[in-house]
Amino acid sequence: MEHAYQAAKSLLQFEQDEIRTCGPAWKAKKLGRKVMMRPDWEENKADVMKELVRRKFQQNDLLRQSLLITEDAILIEGNGWHDNFWGDCGCDKCEGIKGQNMLGKILMEIREELKEGNA
């Protein structure tokens, strides 16, 4: 999933191919920081993530069941690396900053789709 997300940042085929075939996820993330960013990335990155997360849970029964078992729990992507867009960083530096928790929101939305049989 990391490879697909990072590759989606670029419109250049050679950059997408390099990311998709680079090996470990950390390397894909590193390469994704160096691509020629598509001009509409900031407006579309959450939609790209949502579609990738949807596919991940559609394709993997174990992951789907793991998400559904959370029932109606509020899901928060907690982290310690200052990511307050996808999650909510709990480090001292970010104290008092409420993260947007976009990944948690996406997971809860996909969970609802799965419950309703729409995913």
Backbone as XML, in Angstrom:
<?xml version="1.0"?>
<chain id="A" units="angstrom">
  <residue number="1" name="MET">
    <atom name="N" x="0.816" y="-1.178" z="0.000"/>
    <atom name="CA" x="0.000" y="0.000" z="0.000"/>
    <atom name="C" x="0.871" y="1.257" z="0.000"/>
  </residue>
  <residue number="2" name="GLU">
    <atom name="N" x="1.951" y="1.224" z="0.759"/>
    <atom name="CA" x="2.857" y="2.384" z="0.807"/>
    <atom name="C" x="3.416" y="2.688" z="-0.581"/>
  </residue>
  <residue number="3" name="HIS">
    <atom name="N" x="3.759" y="1.646" z="-1.309"/>
    <atom name="CA" x="4.301" y="1.834" z="-2.656"/>
    <atom name="C" x="3.280" y="2.514" z="-3.562"/>
  </residue>
  <residue number="4" name="ALA">
    <atom name="N" x="2.049" y="2.056" z="-3.524"/>
    <atom name="CA" x="1.005" y="2.631" z="-4.377"/>
    <atom name="C" x="0.734" y="4.082" z="-4.003"/>
  </residue>
  <residue number="5" name="TYR">
    <atom name="N" x="0.692" y="4.369" z="-2.711"/>
    <atom name="CA" x="0.435" y="5.733" z="-2.260"/>
    <atom name="C" x="1.556" y="6.673" z="-2.709"/>
  </residue>
  <residue number="6" name="GLN">
    <atom name="N" x="2.790" y="6.270" z="-2.480"/>
    <atom name="CA" x="3.924" y="7.116" z="-2.854"/>
    <atom name="C" x="4.005" y="7.286" z="-4.368"/>
  </residue>
  <residue number="7" name="ALA">
    <atom name="N" x="3.732" y="6.232" z="-5.114"/>
    <atom name="CA" x="3.767" y="6.316" z="-6.580"/>
    <atom name="C" x="2.697" y="7.265" z="-7.102"/>
  </residue>
  <residue number="8" name="ALA">
    <atom name="N" x="1.579" y="7.344" z="-6.416"/>
    <atom name="CA" x="0.479" y="8.214" z="-6.850"/>
    <atom name="C" x="0.828" y="9.698" z="-6.742"/>
  </residue>
  <residue number="9" name="LYS">
    <atom name="N" x="1.880" y="10.031" z="-6.020"/>
    <atom name="CA" x="2.290" y="11.429" z="-5.879"/>
    <atom name="C" x="2.807" y="12.011" z="-7.182"/>
  </residue>
  <residue number="10" name="SER">
    <atom name="N" x="3.252" y="11.157" z="-8.082"/>
    <atom name="CA" x="3.865" y="11.612" z="-9.334"/>
    <atom name="C" x="3.002" y="11.230" z="-10.527"/>
  </residue>
  <residue number="11" name="LEU">
    <atom name="N" x="3.075" y="12.038" z="-11.559"/>
    <atom name="CA" x="2.420" y="11.703" z="-12.825"/>
    <atom name="C" x="3.417" y="11.119" z="-13.827"/>
  </residue>
  <residue number="12" name="LEU">
    <atom name="N" x="4.685" y="11.056" z="-13.421"/>
    <atom name="CA" x="5.733" y="10.558" z="-14.308"/>
    <atom name="C" x="5.868" y="9.043" z="-14.168"/>
  </residue>
  <residue number="13" name="GLN">
    <atom name="N" x="5.693" y="8.334" z="-15.271"/>
    <atom name="CA" x="5.696" y="6.871" z="-15.254"/>
    <atom name="C" x="6.998" y="6.296" z="-14.690"/>
  </residue>
  <residue number="14" name="PHE">
    <atom name="N" x="8.142" y="6.878" z="-15.057"/>
    <atom name="CA" x="9.411" y="6.310" z="-14.572"/>
    <atom name="C" x="9.533" y="6.447" z="-13.060"/>
  </residue>
  <residue number="15" name="GLU">
    <atom name="N" x="9.008" y="7.536" z="-12.489"/>
    <atom name="CA" x="9.035" y="7.677" z="-11.029"/>
    <atom name="C" x="8.084" y="6.682" z="-10.374"/>
  </residue>
  <residue number="16" name="GLN">
    <atom name="N" x="6.913" y="6.522" z="-10.938"/>
    <atom name="CA" x="5.953" y="5.554" z="-10.409"/>
    <atom name="C" x="6.532" y="4.142" z="-10.441"/>
  </residue>
  <residue number="17" name="ASP">
    <atom name="N" x="7.135" y="3.773" z="-11.556"/>
    <atom name="CA" x="7.727" y="2.438" z="-11.695"/>
    <atom name="C" x="8.852" y="2.210" z="-10.689"/>
  </residue>
  <residue number="18" name="GLU">
    <atom name="N" x="9.692" y="3.230" z="-10.503"/>
    <atom name="CA" x="10.810" y="3.095" z="-9.556"/>
    <atom name="C" x="10.290" y="2.853" z="-8.139"/>
  </residue>
  <residue number="19" name="ILE">
    <atom name="N" x="9.256" y="3.574" z="-7.757"/>
    <atom name="CA" x="8.694" y="3.421" z="-6.413"/>
    <atom name="C" x="8.027" y="2.055" z="-6.258"/>
  </residue>
  <residue number="20" name="ARG">
    <atom name="N" x="7.276" y="1.656" z="-7.240"/>
    <atom name="CA" x="6.537" y="0.386" z="-7.145"/>
    <atom name="C" x="7.450" y="-0.828" z="-7.039"/>
  </residue>
  <residue number="21" name="THR">
    <atom name="N" x="8.667" y="-0.708" z="-7.534"/>
    <atom name="CA" x="9.573" y="-1.862" z="-7.579"/>
    <atom name="C" x="10.797" y="-1.711" z="-6.681"/>
  </residue>
  <residue number="22" name="CYS">
    <atom name="N" x="10.787" y="-0.737" z="-5.792"/>
    <atom name="CA" x="12.012" y="-0.396" z="-5.048"/>
    <atom name="C" x="12.339" y="-1.312" z="-3.875"/>
  </residue>
  <residue number="23" name="GLY">
    <atom name="N" x="11.427" y="-2.146" z="-3.442"/>
    <atom name="CA" x="11.724" y="-2.998" z="-2.293"/>
    <atom name="C" x="10.905" y="-2.604" z="-1.078"/>
  </residue>
  <residue number="24" name="PRO">
    <atom name="N" x="11.549" y="-2.422" z="0.063"/>
    <atom name="CA" x="10.811" y="-2.189" z="1.312"/>
    <atom name="C" x="10.026" y="-0.873" z="1.330"/>
  </residue>
  <residue number="25" name="ALA">
    <atom name="N" x="8.988" y="-0.853" z="2.153"/>
    <atom name="CA" x="8.096" y="0.311" z="2.245"/>
    <atom name="C" x="8.847" y="1.579" z="2.629"/>
  </residue>
  <residue number="26" name="TRP">
    <atom name="N" x="9.828" y="1.470" z="3.514"/>
    <atom name="CA" x="10.563" y="2.674" z="3.931"/>
    <atom name="C" x="11.268" y="3.317" z="2.744"/>
  </residue>
  <residue number="27" name="LYS">
    <atom name="N" x="11.714" y="2.479" z="1.806"/>
    <atom name="CA" x="12.394" y="3.011" z="0.626"/>
    <atom name="C" x="11.393" y="3.705" z="-0.302"/>
  </residue>
  <residue number="28" name="ALA">
    <atom name="N" x="10.196" y="3.138" z="-0.423"/>
    <atom name="CA" x="9.152" y="3.773" z="-1.230"/>
    <atom name="C" x="8.808" y="5.143" z="-0.660"/>
  </residue>
  <residue number="29" name="LYS">
    <atom name="N" x="8.709" y="5.216" z="0.667"/>
    <atom name="CA" x="8.398" y="6.494" z="1.319"/>
    <atom name="C" x="9.509" y="7.519" z="1.057"/>
  </residue>
  <residue number="30" name="LYS">
    <atom name="N" x="10.744" y="7.066" z="1.135"/>
    <atom name="CA" x="11.884" y="7.951" z="0.888"/>
    <atom name="C" x="11.869" y="8.456" z="-0.560"/>
  </residue>
  <residue number="31" name="LEU">
    <atom name="N" x="11.616" y="7.569" z="-1.509"/>
    <atom name="CA" x="11.550" y="7.967" z="-2.913"/>
    <atom name="C" x="10.368" y="8.906" z="-3.161"/>
  </residue>
  <residue number="32" name="GLY">
    <atom name="N" x="9.285" y="8.686" z="-2.461"/>
    <atom name="CA" x="8.107" y="9.528" z="-2.617"/>
    <atom name="C" x="8.346" y="10.974" z="-2.210"/>
  </residue>
  <residue number="33" name="ARG">
    <atom name="N" x="9.330" y="11.196" z="-1.376"/>
    <atom name="CA" x="9.679" y="12.571" z="-0.966"/>
    <atom name="C" x="10.459" y="13.312" z="-2.051"/>
  </residue>
  <residue number="34" name="LYS">
    <atom name="N" x="10.961" y="12.570" z="-3.040"/>
    <atom name="CA" x="11.845" y="13.160" z="-4.050"/>
    <atom name="C" x="11.200" y="13.294" z="-5.424"/>
  </residue>
  <residue number="35" name="VAL">
    <atom name="N" x="9.975" y="12.839" z="-5.580"/>
    <atom name="CA" x="9.356" y="12.867" z="-6.906"/>
    <atom name="C" x="8.903" y="14.275" z="-7.288"/>
  </residue>
  <residue number="36" name="MET">
    <atom name="N" x="8.654" y="14.460" z="-8.571"/>
    <atom name="CA" x="8.032" y="15.699" z="-9.034"/>
    <atom name="C" x="6.541" y="15.558" z="-8.681"/>
  </residue>
  <residue number="37" name="MET">
    <atom name="N" x="6.146" y="16.271" z="-7.652"/>
    <atom name="CA" x="4.806" y="16.140" z="-7.105"/>
    <atom name="C" x="3.752" y="16.604" z="-8.108"/>
  </residue>
  <residue number="38" name="ARG">
    <atom name="N" x="2.722" y="15.790" z="-8.280"/>
    <atom name="CA" x="1.643" y="16.213" z="-9.169"/>
    <atom name="C" x="0.984" y="17.458" z="-8.580"/>
  </residue>
  <residue number="39" name="PRO">
    <atom name="N" x="0.553" y="18.379" z="-9.400"/>
    <atom name="CA" x="0.081" y="19.672" z="-8.907"/>
    <atom name="C" x="-1.174" y="19.601" z="-8.036"/>
  </residue>
  <residue number="40" name="ASP">
    <atom name="N" x="-1.959" y="18.557" z="-8.187"/>
    <atom name="CA" x="-3.207" y="18.446" z="-7.419"/>
    <atom name="C" x="-3.083" y="17.495" z="-6.228"/>
  </residue>
  <residue number="41" name="TRP">
    <atom name="N" x="-1.850" y="17.170" z="-5.830"/>
    <atom name="CA" x="-1.637" y="16.158" z="-4.798"/>
    <atom name="C" x="-2.306" y="16.514" z="-3.469"/>
  </residue>
  <residue number="42" name="GLU">
    <atom name="N" x="-2.100" y="17.708" z="-2.993"/>
    <atom name="CA" x="-2.648" y="18.079" z="-1.684"/>
    <atom name="C" x="-4.168" y="17.953" z="-1.655"/>
  </residue>
  <residue number="43" name="GLU">
    <atom name="N" x="-4.819" y="18.260" z="-2.757"/>
    <atom name="CA" x="-6.279" y="18.169" z="-2.816"/>
    <atom name="C" x="-6.765" y="16.728" z="-2.950"/>
  </residue>
  <residue number="44" name="ASN">
    <atom name="N" x="-5.897" y="15.838" z="-3.410"/>
    <atom name="CA" x="-6.318" y="14.470" z="-3.719"/>
    <atom name="C" x="-5.715" y="13.381" z="-2.846"/>
  </residue>
  <residue number="45" name="LYS">
    <atom name="N" x="-4.757" y="13.719" z="-1.998"/>
    <atom name="CA" x="-4.051" y="12.666" z="-1.265"/>
    <atom name="C" x="-4.964" y="11.864" z="-0.334"/>
  </residue>
  <residue number="46" name="ALA">
    <atom name="N" x="-5.945" y="12.495" z="0.274"/>
    <atom name="CA" x="-6.853" y="11.751" z="1.157"/>
    <atom name="C" x="-7.735" y="10.802" z="0.356"/>
  </residue>
  <residue number="47" name="ASP">
    <atom name="N" x="-8.166" y="11.211" z="-0.825"/>
    <atom name="CA" x="-8.974" y="10.331" z="-1.679"/>
    <atom name="C" x="-8.156" y="9.138" z="-2.167"/>
  </residue>
  <residue number="48" name="VAL">
    <atom name="N" x="-6.892" y="9.378" z="-2.498"/>
    <atom name="CA" x="-6.008" y="8.288" z="-2.907"/>
    <atom name="C" x="-5.858" y="7.298" z="-1.757"/>
  </residue>
  <residue number="49" name="MET">
    <atom name="N" x="-5.597" y="7.806" z="-0.565"/>
    <atom name="CA" x="-5.446" y="6.932" z="0.600"/>
    <atom name="C" x="-6.722" y="6.149" z="0.864"/>
  </residue>
  <residue number="50" name="LYS">
    <atom name="N" x="-7.847" y="6.808" z="0.777"/>
    <atom name="CA" x="-9.131" y="6.145" z="1.032"/>
    <atom name="C" x="-9.342" y="4.976" z="0.071"/>
  </residue>
  <residue number="51" name="GLU">
    <atom name="N" x="-9.060" y="5.185" z="-1.199"/>
    <atom name="CA" x="-9.235" y="4.108" z="-2.178"/>
    <atom name="C" x="-8.270" y="2.959" z="-1.914"/>
  </residue>
  <residue number="52" name="LEU">
    <atom name="N" x="-7.044" y="3.268" z="-1.534"/>
    <atom name="CA" x="-6.066" y="2.211" z="-1.236"/>
    <atom name="C" x="-6.457" y="1.432" z="0.015"/>
  </residue>
  <residue number="53" name="VAL">
    <atom name="N" x="-6.922" y="2.128" z="1.033"/>
    <atom name="CA" x="-7.369" y="1.456" z="2.260"/>
    <atom name="C" x="-8.587" y="0.578" z="1.953"/>
  </residue>
  <residue number="54" name="ARG">
    <atom name="N" x="-9.511" y="1.086" z="1.156"/>
    <atom name="CA" x="-10.691" y="0.310" z="0.774"/>
    <atom name="C" x="-10.262" y="-0.997" z="0.108"/>
  </residue>
  <residue number="55" name="ARG">
    <atom name="N" x="-9.365" y="-0.892" z="-0.869"/>
    <atom name="CA" x="-8.893" y="-2.085" z="-1.578"/>
    <atom name="C" x="-8.212" y="-3.070" z="-0.632"/>
  </residue>
  <residue number="56" name="LYS">
    <atom name="N" x="-7.419" y="-2.545" z="0.290"/>
    <atom name="CA" x="-6.702" y="-3.393" z="1.247"/>
    <atom name="C" x="-7.676" y="-4.257" z="2.050"/>
  </residue>
  <residue number="57" name="PHE">
    <atom name="N" x="-8.753" y="-3.657" z="2.518"/>
    <atom name="CA" x="-9.704" y="-4.399" z="3.334"/>
    <atom name="C" x="-10.656" y="-5.247" z="2.495"/>
  </residue>
  <residue number="58" name="GLN">
    <atom name="N" x="-10.855" y="-4.903" z="1.239"/>
    <atom name="CA" x="-11.650" y="-5.739" z="0.342"/>
    <atom name="C" x="-10.902" y="-7.018" z="-0.005"/>
  </residue>
  <residue number="59" name="GLN">
    <atom name="N" x="-9.593" y="-6.930" z="-0.121"/>
    <atom name="CA" x="-8.779" y="-8.046" z="-0.606"/>
    <atom name="C" x="-8.280" y="-8.982" z="0.490"/>
  </residue>
  <residue number="60" name="ASN">
    <atom name="N" x="-8.397" y="-8.599" z="1.748"/>
    <atom name="CA" x="-7.811" y="-9.400" z="2.814"/>
    <atom name="C" x="-8.859" y="-9.689" z="3.892"/>
  </residue>
  <residue number="61" name="ASP">
    <atom name="N" x="-9.314" y="-10.938" z="3.934"/>
    <atom name="CA" x="-10.369" y="-11.325" z="4.879"/>
    <atom name="C" x="-9.963" y="-11.109" z="6.333"/>
  </residue>
  <residue number="62" name="LEU">
    <atom name="N" x="-8.726" y="-11.437" z="6.672"/>
    <atom name="CA" x="-8.263" y="-11.287" z="8.048"/>
    <atom name="C" x="-8.259" y="-9.822" z="8.474"/>
  </residue>
  <residue number="63" name="LEU">
    <atom name="N" x="-7.752" y="-8.956" z="7.604"/>
    <atom name="CA" x="-7.752" y="-7.519" z="7.916"/>
    <atom name="C" x="-9.179" y="-6.989" z="8.009"/>
  </residue>
  <residue number="64" name="ARG">
    <atom name="N" x="-10.040" y="-7.440" z="7.087"/>
    <atom name="CA" x="-11.435" y="-6.989" z="7.101"/>
    <atom name="C" x="-12.100" y="-7.363" z="8.431"/>
  </residue>
  <residue number="65" name="GLN">
    <atom name="N" x="-11.911" y="-8.604" z="8.859"/>
    <atom name="CA" x="-12.502" y="-9.039" z="10.132"/>
    <atom name="C" x="-11.904" y="-8.282" z="11.316"/>
  </residue>
  <residue number="66" name="SER">
    <atom name="N" x="-10.614" y="-7.997" z="11.250"/>
    <atom name="CA" x="-9.958" y="-7.231" z="12.319"/>
    <atom name="C" x="-10.533" y="-5.818" z="12.419"/>
  </residue>
  <residue number="67" name="LEU">
    <atom name="N" x="-10.858" y="-5.227" z="11.292"/>
    <atom name="CA" x="-11.458" y="-3.897" z="11.306"/>
    <atom name="C" x="-12.900" y="-3.963" z="11.803"/>
  </residue>
  <residue number="68" name="LEU">
    <atom name="N" x="-13.656" y="-4.939" z="11.327"/>
    <atom name="CA" x="-15.060" y="-5.052" z="11.727"/>
    <atom name="C" x="-15.224" y="-5.345" z="13.213"/>
  </residue>
  <residue number="69" name="ILE">
    <atom name="N" x="-14.278" y="-6.058" z="13.789"/>
    <atom name="CA" x="-14.372" y="-6.407" z="15.211"/>
    <atom name="C" x="-14.231" y="-5.184" z="16.119"/>
  </residue>
  <residue number="70" name="THR">
    <atom name="N" x="-13.729" y="-4.082" z="15.562"/>
    <atom name="CA" x="-13.625" y="-2.853" z="16.347"/>
    <atom name="C" x="-14.992" y="-2.207" z="16.558"/>
  </residue>
  <residue number="71" name="GLU">
    <atom name="N" x="-16.008" y="-2.750" z="15.882"/>
    <atom name="CA" x="-17.396" y="-2.296" z="15.971"/>
    <atom name="C" x="-17.513" y="-0.785" z="15.768"/>
  </residue>
  <residue number="72" name="ASP">
    <atom name="N" x="-17.904" y="-0.046" z="16.798"/>
    <atom name="CA" x="-18.096" y="1.397" z="16.655"/>
    <atom name="C" x="-17.036" y="2.208" z="17.396"/>
  </residue>
  <residue number="73" name="ALA">
    <atom name="N" x="-15.909" y="1.564" z="17.701"/>
    <atom name="CA" x="-14.832" y="2.260" z="18.412"/>
    <atom name="C" x="-14.283" y="3.412" z="17.577"/>
  </residue>
  <residue number="74" name="ILE">
    <atom name="N" x="-13.897" y="4.471" z="18.237"/>
    <atom name="CA" x="-13.221" y="5.580" z="17.564"/>
    <atom name="C" x="-11.782" y="5.137" z="17.317"/>
  </residue>
  <residue number="75" name="LEU">
    <atom name="N" x="-11.359" y="5.201" z="16.071"/>
    <atom name="CA" x="-10.025" y="4.768" z="15.689"/>
    <atom name="C" x="-9.134" y="5.985" z="15.496"/>
  </residue>
  <residue number="76" name="ILE">
    <atom name="N" x="-8.007" y="5.976" z="16.176"/>
    <atom name="CA" x="-7.061" y="7.095" z="16.101"/>
    <atom name="C" x="-5.699" y="6.554" z="15.698"/>
  </residue>
  <residue number="77" name="GLU">
    <atom name="N" x="-5.128" y="7.151" z="14.668"/>
    <atom name="CA" x="-3.794" y="6.780" z="14.243"/>
    <atom name="C" x="-2.822" y="7.593" z="15.098"/>
  </residue>
  <residue number="78" name="GLY">
    <atom name="N" x="-2.494" y="7.020" z="16.253"/>
    <atom name="CA" x="-1.560" y="7.681" z="17.143"/>
    <atom name="C" x="-0.135" y="7.463" z="16.666"/>
  </residue>
  <residue number="79" name="ASN">
    <atom name="N" x="0.716" y="8.452" z="16.850"/>
    <atom name="CA" x="2.103" y="8.306" z="16.429"/>
    <atom name="C" x="2.978" y="9.229" z="17.261"/>
  </residue>
  <residue number="80" name="GLY">
    <atom name="N" x="4.258" y="9.097" z="17.078"/>
    <atom name="CA" x="5.220" y="9.933" z="17.778"/>
    <atom name="C" x="6.153" y="10.640" z="16.826"/>
  </residue>
  <residue number="81" name="TRP">
    <atom name="N" x="5.763" y="10.747" z="15.572"/>
    <atom name="CA" x="6.638" y="11.358" z="14.563"/>
    <atom name="C" x="6.014" y="12.611" z="13.951"/>
  </residue>
  <residue number="82" name="HIS">
    <atom name="N" x="5.195" y="13.294" z="14.715"/>
    <atom name="CA" x="4.658" y="14.621" z="14.371"/>
    <atom name="C" x="3.705" y="14.614" z="13.169"/>
  </residue>
  <residue number="83" name="ASP">
    <atom name="N" x="3.085" y="13.481" z="12.897"/>
    <atom name="CA" x="2.124" y="13.418" z="11.794"/>
    <atom name="C" x="0.746" y="13.754" z="12.337"/>
  </residue>
  <residue number="84" name="ASN">
    <atom name="N" x="0.384" y="15.001" z="12.183"/>
    <atom name="CA" x="-0.908" y="15.455" z="12.662"/>
    <atom name="C" x="-1.915" y="15.642" z="11.534"/>
  </residue>
  <residue number="85" name="PHE">
    <atom name="N" x="-1.567" y="15.164" z="10.350"/>
    <atom name="CA" x="-2.553" y="15.105" z="9.268"/>
    <atom name="C" x="-3.197" y="13.721" z="9.261"/>
  </residue>
  <residue number="86" name="TRP">
    <atom name="N" x="-2.391" y="12.677" z="9.077"/>
    <atom name="CA" x="-2.925" y="11.315" z="9.044"/>
    <atom name="C" x="-3.299" y="10.817" z="10.427"/>
  </residue>
  <residue number="87" name="GLY">
    <atom name="N" x="-2.658" y="11.339" z="11.443"/>
    <atom name="CA" x="-2.901" y="10.847" z="12.786"/>
    <atom name="C" x="-2.989" y="11.951" z="13.814"/>
  </residue>
  <residue number="88" name="ASP">
    <atom name="N" x="-2.587" y="11.581" z="15.017"/>
    <atom name="CA" x="-2.583" y="12.507" z="16.143"/>
    <atom name="C" x="-1.330" y="12.198" z="16.950"/>
  </residue>
  <residue number="89" name="CYS">
    <atom name="N" x="-0.307" y="13.027" z="16.774"/>
    <atom name="CA" x="0.976" y="12.786" z="17.431"/>
    <atom name="C" x="0.862" y="13.051" z="18.928"/>
  </residue>
  <residue number="90" name="GLY">
    <atom name="N" x="1.400" y="12.130" z="19.708"/>
    <atom name="CA" x="1.320" y="12.255" z="21.149"/>
    <atom name="C" x="2.625" y="12.672" z="21.803"/>
  </residue>
  <residue number="91" name="CYS">
    <atom name="N" x="3.580" y="13.170" z="21.029"/>
    <atom name="CA" x="4.868" y="13.544" z="21.617"/>
    <atom name="C" x="4.757" y="14.882" z="22.354"/>
  </residue>
  <residue number="92" name="ASP">
    <atom name="N" x="5.752" y="15.174" z="23.161"/>
    <atom name="CA" x="5.775" y="16.423" z="23.936"/>
    <atom name="C" x="5.746" y="17.658" z="23.033"/>
  </residue>
  <residue number="93" name="LYS">
    <atom name="N" x="6.438" y="17.590" z="21.906"/>
    <atom name="CA" x="6.495" y="18.721" z="20.976"/>
    <atom name="C" x="5.101" y="19.067" z="20.429"/>
  </residue>
  <residue number="94" name="CYS">
    <atom name="N" x="4.268" y="18.057" z="20.259"/>
    <atom name="CA" x="2.937" y="18.264" z="19.674"/>
    <atom name="C" x="1.836" y="18.391" z="20.737"/>
  </residue>
  <residue number="95" name="GLU">
    <atom name="N" x="2.240" y="18.479" z="21.981"/>
    <atom name="CA" x="1.253" y="18.624" z="23.054"/>
    <atom name="C" x="0.368" y="19.842" z="22.784"/>
  </residue>
  <residue number="96" name="GLY">
    <atom name="N" x="-0.918" y="19.652" z="22.897"/>
    <atom name="CA" x="-1.866" y="20.737" z="22.668"/>
    <atom name="C" x="-2.310" y="20.873" z="21.222"/>
  </residue>
  <residue number="97" name="ILE">
    <atom name="N" x="-1.686" y="20.099" z="20.325"/>
    <atom name="CA" x="-2.088" y="20.112" z="18.917"/>
    <atom name="C" x="-2.996" y="18.918" z="18.683"/>
  </residue>
  <residue number="98" name="LYS">
    <atom name="N" x="-4.191" y="19.167" z="18.218"/>
    <atom name="CA" x="-5.109" y="18.077" z="17.904"/>
    <atom name="C" x="-4.903" y="17.665" z="16.458"/>
  </residue>
  <residue number="99" name="GLY">
    <atom name="N" x="-4.494" y="16.428" z="16.277"/>
    <atom name="CA" x="-4.277" y="15.926" z="14.927"/>
    <atom name="C" x="-5.587" y="15.768" z="14.173"/>
  </residue>
  <residue number="100" name="GLN">
    <atom name="N" x="-5.512" y="15.823" z="12.847"/>
    <atom name="CA" x="-6.701" y="15.653" z="12.015"/>
    <atom name="C" x="-7.152" y="14.201" z="11.944"/>
  </residue>
  <residue number="101" name="ASN">
    <atom name="N" x="-6.235" y="13.255" z="12.221"/>
    <atom name="CA" x="-6.564" y="11.831" z="12.263"/>
    <atom name="C" x="-7.255" y="11.348" z="10.981"/>
  </residue>
  <residue number="102" name="MET">
    <atom name="N" x="-6.782" y="11.786" z="9.844"/>
    <atom name="CA" x="-7.419" y="11.410" z="8.581"/>
    <atom name="C" x="-7.422" y="9.901" z="8.358"/>
  </residue>
  <residue number="103" name="LEU">
    <atom name="N" x="-6.348" y="9.210" z="8.732"/>
    <atom name="CA" x="-6.317" y="7.764" z="8.545"/>
    <atom name="C" x="-7.358" y="7.089" z="9.434"/>
  </residue>
  <residue number="104" name="GLY">
    <atom name="N" x="-7.467" y="7.535" z="10.671"/>
    <atom name="CA" x="-8.494" y="6.983" z="11.550"/>
    <atom name="C" x="-9.887" y="7.201" z="10.991"/>
  </residue>
  <residue number="105" name="LYS">
    <atom name="N" x="-10.142" y="8.389" z="10.464"/>
    <atom name="CA" x="-11.443" y="8.701" z="9.873"/>
    <atom name="C" x="-11.718" y="7.823" z="8.653"/>
  </residue>
  <residue number="106" name="ILE">
    <atom name="N" x="-10.698" y="7.625" z="7.833"/>
    <atom name="CA" x="-10.849" y="6.763" z="6.655"/>
    <atom name="C" x="-11.160" y="5.338" z="7.090"/>
  </residue>
  <residue number="107" name="LEU">
    <atom name="N" x="-10.428" y="4.832" z="8.079"/>
    <atom name="CA" x="-10.681" y="3.471" z="8.562"/>
    <atom name="C" x="-12.105" y="3.316" z="9.084"/>
  </residue>
  <residue number="108" name="MET">
    <atom name="N" x="-12.595" y="4.308" z="9.815"/>
    <atom name="CA" x="-13.963" y="4.232" z="10.329"/>
    <atom name="C" x="-14.985" y="4.294" z="9.192"/>
  </residue>
  <residue number="109" name="GLU">
    <atom name="N" x="-14.698" y="5.089" z="8.172"/>
    <atom name="CA" x="-15.604" y="5.175" z="7.023"/>
    <atom name="C" x="-15.628" y="3.854" z="6.247"/>
  </residue>
  <residue number="110" name="ILE">
    <atom name="N" x="-14.466" y="3.267" z="6.033"/>
    <atom name="CA" x="-14.394" y="1.982" z="5.332"/>
    <atom name="C" x="-15.086" y="0.906" z="6.167"/>
  </residue>
  <residue number="111" name="ARG">
    <atom name="N" x="-14.910" y="0.950" z="7.474"/>
    <atom name="CA" x="-15.588" y="-0.012" z="8.357"/>
    <atom name="C" x="-17.099" y="0.063" z="8.158"/>
  </residue>
  <residue number="112" name="GLU">
    <atom name="N" x="-17.636" y="1.278" z="8.097"/>
    <atom name="CA" x="-19.079" y="1.443" z="7.878"/>
    <atom name="C" x="-19.502" y="0.886" z="6.516"/>
  </residue>
  <residue number="113" name="GLU">
    <atom name="N" x="-18.701" y="1.135" z="5.506"/>
    <atom name="CA" x="-18.985" y="0.585" z="4.178"/>
    <atom name="C" x="-19.023" y="-0.920" z="4.226"/>
  </residue>
  <residue number="114" name="LEU">
    <atom name="N" x="-18.068" y="-1.523" z="4.919"/>
    <atom name="CA" x="-18.015" y="-2.969" z="5.033"/>
    <atom name="C" x="-19.221" y="-3.524" z="5.767"/>
  </residue>
  <residue number="115" name="LYS">
    <atom name="N" x="-19.630" y="-2.858" z="6.829"/>
    <atom name="CA" x="-20.818" y="-3.278" z="7.587"/>
    <atom name="C" x="-22.059" y="-3.280" z="6.713"/>
  </residue>
  <residue number="116" name="GLU">
    <atom name="N" x="-22.148" y="-2.261" z="5.871"/>
    <atom name="CA" x="-23.326" y="-2.093" z="5.024"/>
    <atom name="C" x="-23.222" y="-2.907" z="3.732"/>
  </residue>
  <residue number="117" name="GLY">
    <atom name="N" x="-22.082" y="-3.540" z="3.527"/>
    <atom name="CA" x="-21.879" y="-4.326" z="2.324"/>
    <atom name="C" x="-21.608" y="-3.488" z="1.092"/>
  </residue>
  <residue number="118" name="ASN">
    <atom name="N" x="-21.146" y="-2.251" z="1.294"/>
    <atom name="CA" x="-20.899" y="-1.342" z="0.171"/>
    <atom name="C" x="-19.431" y="-1.265" z="-0.239"/>
  </residue>
  <residue number="119" name="ALA">
    <atom name="N" x="-18.581" y="-2.011" z="0.416"/>
    <atom name="CA" x="-17.152" y="-1.943" z="0.063"/>
    <atom name="C" x="-16.716" y="-3.250" z="-0.565"/>
  </residue>
</chain>
